[in-house]
Amino acid sequence: MYMRAKKPRKLSAKAEQERQERVKAAFGMFAHVKTSSEEFARRKSKEIEWEDRNRKPQ
């Protein structure tokens, strides 16, 4: 069963401006936070380095 997305409700000009300001503030507040893909790539890189250091010769 598929659910349809609700249509966004119309905001007053003032409410829309306030929403935009909150969104902008949130982006600024979390600009230093790495995305999950960046964090995964960092962890994977460290894992590969560890494996290369600890690889047993064949």
C-alpha positions in Angstrom: 0.0 0.0 0.0 1.4 3.4 -1.0 0.8 6.5 1.0 0.6 9.8 -0.8 2.6 12.7 0.5 0.5 15.4 2.0 0.5 18.7 0.2 2.5 21.3 2.2 0.3 23.8 3.9 0.5 27.4 2.8 2.4 29.6 5.3 2.0 33.3 5.8 4.8 35.4 4.5 6.0 36.1 8.1 5.8 32.4 9.0 7.8 31.5 5.8 10.4 34.0 6.6 10.8 32.7 10.1 11.0 29.2 8.8 13.8 30.2 6.4 15.7 31.9 9.2 15.5 28.8 11.4 16.7 26.6 8.5 19.6 28.9 7.8 20.5 29.0 11.5 20.4 25.2 11.7 22.7 24.8 8.7 25.2 27.2 10.3 25.0 25.5 13.7 25.8 22.1 12.2 28.3 23.1 9.4 31.2 21.4 11.3 29.4 18.1 11.7 30.6 15.5 9.2 28.1 13.7 7.2 27.6 9.9 7.7 29.3 9.2 4.4 32.4 11.3 5.3 32.6 9.5 8.7 32.2 6.1 7.0 35.0 6.9 4.5 37.3 8.1 7.4 36.7 4.9 9.4 37.2 2.7 6.3 40.4 4.4 5.5 41.8 3.8 9.0 40.6 0.2 8.8 42.5 -0.3 5.5 45.6 1.3 7.0 45.4 -1.1 10.0 45.0 -4.1 7.7 48.0 -3.1 5.6 50.2 -2.8 8.7 49.0 -6.1 10.2 48.8 -8.2 7.0 50.7 -11.5 7.3 53.1 -12.2 4.4 52.1 -15.1 2.3 
